[in-house]
C-alpha cells in the first residue's frame, strides 16, 4: 500500500509547474532536518508547491545514501546556501537569484514561519490519494512513511538484528537519552534529566517489566542505569567510547565512513525505540518526536514537553 502512496506523491509533486521550493538539507542534526523537511513537504502539498531537494551541502551525505530517490534533486549552477539562515553576501545573492530571478519560494522567508503558524499546524488535512485524513500528527506520520523509504544497504544496517535482540526490544521499555550539546555548552537546547527520573517513570508505568533498551549518545548513561538499578536487564548498542554527540564536531568531520556510521546509529536507535513495548523520551528532542509520531503515540511518555509538529 505504501508503494501506491509513493507513486501518488511523485505524481502530485511532479505535476506542479507554477511554483516550486528547493529544500536545502544543511548542517543541523539528522532528525531536525527530517522533521523540518516533512513539515515543509506537507506545507507544499497543501499550497500546491513543487518540492525539490538540494543535498550537496548536507553534512550527512546525500539523500540517496540512505533513502530511495523520491524528490527530484536540484543540481543547478547556483547552489542553495549551506546554512539556511546564512547572512553572507554570496548567500544573500543566491537568495535573490532563486526568489527574484527564478520565482521560487524561499524557505527562509516564505515558508519557515508560515509552516509553523497555528493557522497551518491546526488545520485538518485530507489527501485520500496519499492516505492522509486527519490532523497534522496523522499527516506528518503518513508523509514520513512515504518519504523515508530506505535503500537496501541502509535497511540492512538499520533493521536487521539478531532475533534474540529483536524479541528483547519488543518486551522492553525503550528509553532515549541525549547528552552532549543537547544539554550542555553554548547550543544547549534542553534540560538534563538524570537516569533516576527515567527509572521512576518506569516504575510508575509498569513495575513488572524488567527489560530496558537504552538508546543514547553517551555510554556513561548505560553505566549509570546499571549502577543505580541493577535489578533490570539492559540492552544497548551504544559504543563504550561515546561520551555525547556534538553537532559542531560532527560537521567538521571529513571521514565519510564515520559520518555515515553516526547517521546509521541514530536511525538504529529510532528503530529500536519505535519497536519497544513502551517508549520514554523527551519531546524537546527531534528523535523523540519522530519516534512518538511513528508509534502513533501508542504507549509514549515524555519527561518534558508535549509532542509538537515543529
C-alpha positions in Angstrom: 0.0 0.0 0.0 2.9 2.4 0.8 4.3 1.9 -2.7 1.0 3.1 -4.1 1.1 6.2 -2.0 4.8 6.8 -3.0 3.8 6.8 -6.7 0.8 9.0 -6.0 3.0 11.5 -4.2 5.5 11.5 -7.1 2.7 12.2 -9.5 1.2 15.0 -7.4 4.5 16.7 -6.8 5.8 16.4 -10.3 2.5 17.7 -11.8 3.0 21.1 -10.2 4.8 23.5 -12.5 4.0 27.1 -11.5 5.6 27.3 -8.1 8.5 25.3 -6.5 10.5 25.2 -3.3 14.1 23.9 -3.2 14.6 22.5 0.2 18.3 22.5 1.3 19.5 19.9 3.8 22.1 21.7 5.8 24.2 21.4 9.0 21.6 20.7 11.6 21.1 17.4 13.4 19.7 14.5 11.3 16.2 14.3 12.7 16.0 18.1 12.9 16.5 18.0 9.1 13.9 15.2 8.7 11.4 16.8 10.9 11.5 20.1 9.1 11.6 18.5 5.6 8.4 16.6 6.3 6.8 19.7 7.7 7.8 21.6 4.5 6.6 18.7 2.3 3.1 18.9 3.9 3.1 22.7 3.5 4.0 22.3 -0.1 1.2 19.8 -0.7 -1.3 22.0 1.0 -0.3 25.0 -1.0 0.4 23.3 -4.4 4.1 24.0 -4.4 6.5 21.6 -6.1 9.2 20.3 -3.7 12.7 19.6 -4.7 15.8 18.7 -2.6 19.3 20.1 -2.5 21.6 17.8 -0.6 25.0 18.8 -2.0 25.9 20.7 1.2 24.2 18.3 3.6 26.7 17.2 6.3 25.0 13.8 6.4 26.0 13.0 2.8 23.4 12.6 0.1 19.8 11.7 0.3 20.4 8.7 -1.9 23.0 7.4 0.5 20.2 6.4 2.8 16.8 6.6 1.0 15.3 5.6 -2.3 15.1 8.7 -4.5 11.7 10.3 -4.4 12.1 14.0 -4.6 13.9 15.5 -7.6 17.5 16.6 -6.7 18.3 20.2 -7.5 21.6 20.3 -9.4 21.6 23.9 -10.8 24.6 26.1 -11.2 23.6 28.2 -8.2 23.6 26.1 -5.0 21.3 26.9 -2.2 23.2 28.2 0.9 24.8 25.6 3.1 23.3 27.3 6.2 19.7 28.0 5.5 19.8 31.2 7.6 23.2 32.5 6.4 23.7 36.2 6.1 26.8 36.1 4.0 26.9 38.3 0.9 27.1 35.4 -1.5 24.2 33.6 0.2 22.0 36.8 0.0 22.8 36.9 -3.7 21.8 33.3 -4.1 18.6 34.0 -2.3 17.8 36.9 -4.6 18.7 34.6 -7.6 16.2 31.9 -6.6 13.4 34.2 -5.4 13.5 37.1 -7.8 15.0 35.7 -11.0 13.7 32.1 -10.8 10.5 32.9 -9.0 11.0 30.2 -6.4 9.7 30.1 -2.9 12.5 30.6 -0.3 12.4 28.5 2.8 14.0 31.3 5.0 11.4 34.0 4.1 8.2 32.5 2.7 7.9 29.1 4.3 9.7 28.8 7.6 7.3 31.0 9.6 4.2 30.0 7.7 4.6 26.3 8.2 4.9 26.9 11.9 1.9 29.2 12.2 -1.2 28.0 14.1 -3.3 28.6 11.0 -1.3 25.8 9.3 -0.5 23.4 12.2 -4.1 23.3 13.4 -5.6 22.5 10.0 -7.3 19.3 9.1 -5.5 17.6 6.1 -7.3 15.5 3.5 -5.3 13.9 0.7 -7.1 10.5 0.2 -4.8 9.5 -2.7 -1.9 9.6 -0.1 -3.7 8.0 2.8 -3.8 11.3 4.6 -7.0 12.2 6.5 -6.6 14.0 9.8 -4.6 16.3 12.0 -1.0 17.4 11.4 0.1 14.5 13.5 -1.6 12.0 11.2 -0.5 13.9 8.1 3.2 14.0 9.1 3.2 10.4 10.2 2.0 9.3 6.8 4.4 11.6 4.9 7.2 10.0 6.9 6.1 6.6 5.7 6.1 7.9 2.1 9.3 10.0 2.1 11.6 7.8 4.2 11.9 4.7 2.0 15.3 3.2 3.0 17.6 1.9 0.3 18.8 -1.8 0.5 22.1 -1.0 2.2 20.6 1.3 4.9 17.7 -1.1 5.5 20.1 -3.9 6.2 22.3 -1.8 8.5 19.3 -0.4 10.5 16.7 -3.1 10.7 18.5 -6.4 10.6 19.4 -7.7 14.0 19.6 -10.9 16.0 16.2 -12.5 16.7 17.1 -12.5 20.4 17.7 -8.8 20.4 14.5 -8.1 18.5 12.5 -10.2 20.9 14.1 -8.3 23.8 13.3 -4.9 22.4 9.6 -5.8 21.8 9.2 -6.7 25.5 11.2 -3.8 26.9 11.0 -0.1 27.8 12.7 1.9 25.1 14.5 4.8 26.6 16.1 7.7 24.7 18.5 10.0 26.4 20.5 12.7 24.7 23.6 14.1 26.2 26.4 16.1 24.5 25.4 19.6 23.1 21.7 18.9 23.6 22.0 19.5 27.3 25.3 21.4 27.6 27.5 24.1 26.1 26.6 27.2 24.0 24.0 25.3 22.0 22.2 23.7 24.9 18.6 23.1 23.9 17.1 21.2 26.8 17.5 20.3 30.5 19.5 17.3 31.6 17.3 14.6 33.1 19.0 12.2 35.5 18.6 8.5 34.9 16.7 8.2 38.2 13.8 10.2 36.7 13.6 7.7 33.8 13.7 4.8 36.3 11.0 6.4 38.4 8.8 6.7 35.3 9.4 3.1 34.5 8.2 2.1 38.0 5.2 4.4 37.6 4.1 3.0 34.3 4.7 -0.8 34.7 6.8 -2.2 37.6 6.6 -5.7 36.2 8.7 -5.0 33.1 12.3 -5.6 33.9 13.8 -5.1 30.4 15.2 -1.8 29.3 16.6 -0.9 25.8 18.8 2.2 26.2 19.4 4.5 23.2 21.9 7.2 24.0 24.9 9.0 22.6 26.9 8.7 25.9 27.9 5.3 27.3 28.1 6.8 30.8 24.3 6.7 30.7 24.3 3.0 30.3 26.7 2.5 33.2 24.5 4.9 35.3 21.4 2.7 34.7 23.3 -0.4 35.6 24.7 1.1 38.8 21.5 2.7 40.1 19.1 -0.2 39.2 20.9 -3.5 38.7 17.7 -5.4 39.0 16.9 -4.7 35.4 18.2 -6.4 32.2 19.7 -3.9 29.8 20.3 -3.8 26.1 22.2 -1.0 24.3 24.1 -0.7 21.1 25.9 2.4 22.3 29.7 2.2 21.8 31.6 2.3 25.1 33.8 5.1 23.6 30.9 7.5 23.1 30.7 10.4 25.5 27.9 12.6 24.0 27.1 13.8 20.5 28.3 17.3 19.5 26.9 18.6 16.2 29.8 21.1 15.6 32.3 18.2 15.9 30.3 16.1 13.5 30.1 18.9 11.0 33.9 19.3 10.9 34.5 15.5 10.4 36.0 14.7 7.0 35.8 10.9 7.3 32.8 10.0 5.2 32.5 6.5 6.7 32.5 7.8 10.2 29.8 10.3 9.3 27.6 7.6 7.8 28.1 5.4 10.8 26.8 8.2 13.0 23.7 8.6 10.9 23.1 4.8 10.9 23.5 4.7 14.7 20.7 7.4 15.0 18.5 5.5 12.6 19.1 2.3 14.5 18.2 3.9 17.8 14.9 5.3 16.3 14.0 1.8 15.0 14.7 0.2 18.4 12.6 2.8 20.2 9.7 2.5 17.7 9.6 -1.2 18.2 9.9 -1.3 22.0 6.9 -2.1 24.2 6.8 1.3 25.9 8.7 4.4 24.9 10.1 7.1 27.3 11.9 10.1 26.0 11.9 13.9 26.0 9.9 15.7 23.3 12.4 18.5 23.3 14.4 16.0 21.1 13.6 15.6 17.4 14.3 11.9 17.8 11.7 11.5 20.5 9.1 13.5 18.5 9.8 11.3 15.4 9.5 8.1 17.5 6.2 9.2 19.0 5.0 10.0 15.5 5.9 6.6 14.1 4.4 4.8 17.1 1.2 6.7 16.5 1.7 8.0 20.1 1.0 4.4 21.5 2.5 4.0 24.9 4.7 7.1 24.6 5.8 9.2 27.5 7.8 12.4 27.6 9.7 13.7 30.7 9.5 17.3 29.5 7.2 18.8 26.8 4.2 17.5 24.9 4.5 16.4 21.3 4.9 19.2 18.8 4.8 19.2 15.0 7.6 21.8 14.8 
